[in-house]
Amino acid sequence: MEYRVADLSLADFGRKEITLAEHEMPGLMAMRERFGAAQPLRGARIAGSLHMTVQTAVLIETLTA
């Protein structure tokens, strides 16, 4: 995949924000832990219209895990 990133130097800050958000979302993290290895949504196409927030990033990482 090809990406266009405005400022790659912000990646470390973004990863820290995502890690903090994961701690604020214990229910989603429990789902990731429980179903991650089984990948029950593998091959599914999931569409959504969401504002891009750190919480959205956690959701996307969970869905693609």
VMD Tcl script that builds the backbone (N, CA, C; Angstrom):
set m [mol new atoms 195]
animate dup $m
set s [atomselect $m all]
$s set {name element resname resid chain x y z} {
  {N N MET 1 A 0.835 -1.188 0.000}
  {CA C MET 1 A 0.000 0.000 0.000}
  {C C MET 1 A 0.873 1.241 0.000}
  {N N GLU 2 A 0.381 2.242 -0.634}
  {CA C GLU 2 A 1.096 3.501 -0.680}
  {C C GLU 2 A 0.415 4.498 0.260}
  {N N TYR 3 A 1.224 5.213 1.024}
  {CA C TYR 3 A 0.691 6.172 1.981}
  {C C TYR 3 A 1.344 7.524 1.770}
  {N N ARG 4 A 0.613 8.568 2.094}
  {CA C ARG 4 A 1.179 9.904 2.107}
  {C C ARG 4 A 1.054 10.418 3.540}
  {N N VAL 5 A 2.189 10.648 4.168}
  {CA C VAL 5 A 2.218 11.084 5.560}
  {C C VAL 5 A 2.785 12.493 5.599}
  {N N ALA 6 A 2.047 13.408 6.212}
  {CA C ALA 6 A 2.477 14.809 6.253}
  {C C ALA 6 A 3.731 14.999 7.100}
  {N N ASP 7 A 3.799 14.341 8.252}
  {CA C ASP 7 A 4.942 14.538 9.149}
  {C C ASP 7 A 5.238 13.239 9.889}
  {N N LEU 8 A 6.139 12.461 9.354}
  {CA C LEU 8 A 6.467 11.161 9.923}
  {C C LEU 8 A 7.099 11.265 11.312}
  {N N SER 9 A 7.624 12.432 11.654}
  {CA C SER 9 A 8.236 12.601 12.977}
  {C C SER 9 A 7.200 12.530 14.100}
  {N N LEU 10 A 5.922 12.594 13.772}
  {CA C LEU 10 A 4.861 12.511 14.780}
  {C C LEU 10 A 4.437 11.069 15.075}
  {N N ALA 11 A 5.057 10.097 14.416}
  {CA C ALA 11 A 4.658 8.695 14.578}
  {C C ALA 11 A 4.809 8.214 16.019}
  {N N ASP 12 A 5.913 8.538 16.674}
  {CA C ASP 12 A 6.110 8.099 18.065}
  {C C ASP 12 A 5.047 8.683 18.986}
  {N N PHE 13 A 4.735 9.955 18.808}
  {CA C PHE 13 A 3.690 10.594 19.606}
  {C C PHE 13 A 2.346 9.904 19.360}
  {N N GLY 14 A 2.046 9.622 18.103}
  {CA C GLY 14 A 0.792 8.953 17.763}
  {C C GLY 14 A 0.686 7.579 18.393}
  {N N ARG 15 A 1.779 6.823 18.372}
  {CA C ARG 15 A 1.775 5.485 18.976}
  {C C ARG 15 A 1.534 5.578 20.477}
  {N N LYS 16 A 2.120 6.575 21.139}
  {CA C LYS 16 A 1.888 6.764 22.579}
  {C C LYS 16 A 0.427 7.088 22.851}
  {N N GLU 17 A -0.172 7.918 22.007}
  {CA C GLU 17 A -1.588 8.266 22.160}
  {C C GLU 17 A -2.470 7.028 21.988}
  {N N ILE 18 A -2.144 6.193 21.015}
  {CA C ILE 18 A -2.913 4.970 20.788}
  {C C ILE 18 A -2.787 4.038 21.988}
  {N N THR 19 A -1.597 3.921 22.539}
  {CA C THR 19 A -1.383 3.077 23.720}
  {C C THR 19 A -2.208 3.576 24.902}
  {N N LEU 20 A -2.248 4.890 25.097}
  {CA C LEU 20 A -3.083 5.455 26.168}
  {C C LEU 20 A -4.555 5.146 25.922}
  {N N ALA 21 A -5.005 5.282 24.682}
  {CA C ALA 21 A -6.405 5.018 24.351}
  {C C ALA 21 A -6.755 3.553 24.594}
  {N N GLU 22 A -5.815 2.648 24.328}
  {CA C GLU 22 A -6.066 1.226 24.582}
  {C C GLU 22 A -6.373 0.980 26.056}
  {N N HIS 23 A -5.700 1.696 26.940}
  {CA C HIS 23 A -5.949 1.544 28.377}
  {C C HIS 23 A -7.317 2.101 28.780}
  {N N GLU 24 A -7.849 3.004 27.981}
  {CA C GLU 24 A -9.163 3.590 28.258}
  {C C GLU 24 A -10.294 2.768 27.642}
  {N N MET 25 A -9.951 1.697 26.926}
  {CA C MET 25 A -10.950 0.900 26.219}
  {C C MET 25 A -10.812 -0.581 26.608}
  {N N PRO 26 A -11.028 -0.910 27.890}
  {CA C PRO 26 A -10.798 -2.290 28.334}
  {C C PRO 26 A -11.717 -3.311 27.659}
  {N N GLY 27 A -12.919 -2.914 27.320}
  {CA C GLY 27 A -13.842 -3.844 26.658}
  {C C GLY 27 A -13.335 -4.261 25.287}
  {N N LEU 28 A -12.879 -3.294 24.522}
  {CA C LEU 28 A -12.355 -3.587 23.190}
  {C C LEU 28 A -11.064 -4.394 23.279}
  {N N MET 29 A -10.236 -4.078 24.267}
  {CA C MET 29 A -8.994 -4.831 24.436}
  {C C MET 29 A -9.287 -6.284 24.825}
  {N N ALA 30 A -10.330 -6.502 25.617}
  {CA C ALA 30 A -10.729 -7.864 25.980}
  {C C ALA 30 A -11.194 -8.625 24.742}
  {N N MET 31 A -11.923 -7.940 23.859}
  {CA C MET 31 A -12.367 -8.566 22.608}
  {C C MET 31 A -11.173 -8.895 21.724}
  {N N ARG 32 A -10.205 -7.995 21.663}
  {CA C ARG 32 A -8.996 -8.234 20.856}
  {C C ARG 32 A -8.257 -9.462 21.381}
  {N N GLU 33 A -8.141 -9.555 22.698}
  {CA C GLU 33 A -7.448 -10.686 23.320}
  {C C GLU 33 A -8.204 -11.992 23.089}
  {N N ARG 34 A -9.518 -11.932 23.236}
  {CA C ARG 34 A -10.328 -13.148 23.134}
  {C C ARG 34 A -10.411 -13.680 21.704}
  {N N PHE 35 A -10.618 -12.782 20.737}
  {CA C PHE 35 A -10.873 -13.221 19.370}
  {C C PHE 35 A -9.720 -12.987 18.399}
  {N N GLY 36 A -8.655 -12.340 18.860}
  {CA C GLY 36 A -7.555 -11.980 17.967}
  {C C GLY 36 A -6.962 -13.144 17.199}
  {N N ALA 37 A -6.658 -14.224 17.873}
  {CA C ALA 37 A -6.029 -15.370 17.216}
  {C C ALA 37 A -6.973 -16.055 16.228}
  {N N ALA 38 A -8.254 -16.076 16.530}
  {CA C ALA 38 A -9.236 -16.738 15.667}
  {C C ALA 38 A -9.550 -15.925 14.411}
  {N N GLN 39 A -9.354 -14.629 14.468}
  {CA C GLN 39 A -9.639 -13.711 13.359}
  {C C GLN 39 A -11.015 -13.987 12.737}
  {N N PRO 40 A -12.086 -13.868 13.516}
  {CA C PRO 40 A -13.414 -14.204 13.000}
  {C C PRO 40 A -13.887 -13.285 11.870}
  {N N LEU 41 A -13.291 -12.123 11.723}
  {CA C LEU 41 A -13.702 -11.203 10.658}
  {C C LEU 41 A -12.744 -11.220 9.470}
  {N N ARG 42 A -11.833 -12.170 9.433}
  {CA C ARG 42 A -10.863 -12.257 8.342}
  {C C ARG 42 A -11.600 -12.356 7.006}
  {N N GLY 43 A -11.232 -11.508 6.076}
  {CA C GLY 43 A -11.842 -11.505 4.756}
  {C C GLY 43 A -13.098 -10.655 4.654}
  {N N ALA 44 A -13.615 -10.200 5.785}
  {CA C ALA 44 A -14.818 -9.367 5.766}
  {C C ALA 44 A -14.458 -7.947 5.344}
  {N N ARG 45 A -15.360 -7.320 4.633}
  {CA C ARG 45 A -15.184 -5.922 4.266}
  {C C ARG 45 A -16.049 -5.102 5.216}
  {N N ILE 46 A -15.407 -4.230 5.958}
  {CA C ILE 46 A -16.109 -3.426 6.953}
  {C C ILE 46 A -15.984 -1.971 6.549}
  {N N ALA 47 A -17.105 -1.299 6.437}
  {CA C ALA 47 A -17.104 0.109 6.048}
  {C C ALA 47 A -17.659 0.941 7.193}
  {N N GLY 48 A -17.189 2.151 7.281}
  {CA C GLY 48 A -17.683 3.048 8.310}
  {C C GLY 48 A -17.353 4.479 7.961}
  {N N SER 49 A -18.023 5.365 8.594}
  {CA C SER 49 A -17.757 6.788 8.422}
  {C C SER 49 A -17.505 7.347 9.815}
  {N N LEU 50 A -16.231 7.486 10.149}
  {CA C LEU 50 A -15.853 7.880 11.497}
  {C C LEU 50 A -14.858 9.024 11.461}
  {N N HIS 51 A -14.909 9.869 12.460}
  {CA C HIS 51 A -13.856 10.864 12.628}
  {C C HIS 51 A -12.596 10.118 13.036}
  {N N MET 52 A -11.465 10.512 12.505}
  {CA C MET 52 A -10.211 9.833 12.841}
  {C C MET 52 A -9.711 10.350 14.180}
  {N N THR 53 A -9.827 9.517 15.192}
  {CA C THR 53 A -9.351 9.825 16.536}
  {C C THR 53 A -8.434 8.684 16.961}
  {N N VAL 54 A -7.792 8.828 18.091}
  {CA C VAL 54 A -6.964 7.720 18.578}
  {C C VAL 54 A -7.836 6.514 18.911}
  {N N GLN 55 A -9.062 6.748 19.357}
  {CA C GLN 55 A -9.969 5.644 19.647}
  {C C GLN 55 A -10.342 4.907 18.357}
  {N N THR 56 A -10.528 5.657 17.275}
  {CA C THR 56 A -10.797 5.035 15.981}
  {C C THR 56 A -9.601 4.203 15.542}
  {N N ALA 57 A -8.401 4.701 15.797}
  {CA C ALA 57 A -7.189 3.954 15.452}
  {C C ALA 57 A -7.142 2.631 16.205}
  {N N VAL 58 A -7.520 2.642 17.474}
  {CA C VAL 58 A -7.541 1.407 18.269}
  {C C VAL 58 A -8.564 0.434 17.682}
  {N N LEU 59 A -9.728 0.938 17.302}
  {CA C LEU 59 A -10.750 0.089 16.692}
  {C C LEU 59 A -10.237 -0.520 15.393}
  {N N ILE 60 A -9.614 0.284 14.551}
  {CA C ILE 60 A -9.091 -0.217 13.279}
  {C C ILE 60 A -8.010 -1.261 13.516}
  {N N GLU 61 A -7.115 -1.010 14.454}
  {CA C GLU 61 A -6.073 -1.996 14.756}
  {C C GLU 61 A -6.680 -3.294 15.279}
  {N N THR 62 A -7.760 -3.186 16.039}
  {CA C THR 62 A -8.428 -4.379 16.554}
  {C C THR 62 A -9.073 -5.159 15.417}
  {N N LEU 63 A -9.735 -4.463 14.509}
  {CA C LEU 63 A -10.409 -5.133 13.400}
  {C C LEU 63 A -9.429 -5.770 12.426}
  {N N THR 64 A -8.234 -5.231 12.336}
  {CA C THR 64 A -7.248 -5.768 11.392}
  {C C THR 64 A -6.244 -6.699 12.053}
  {N N ALA 65 A -6.373 -6.923 13.355}
  {CA C ALA 65 A -5.413 -7.784 14.079}
  {C C ALA 65 A -5.544 -9.229 13.648}
}
mol reanalyze $m
mol bondsrecalc $m
mol representation Tube
mol addrep $m
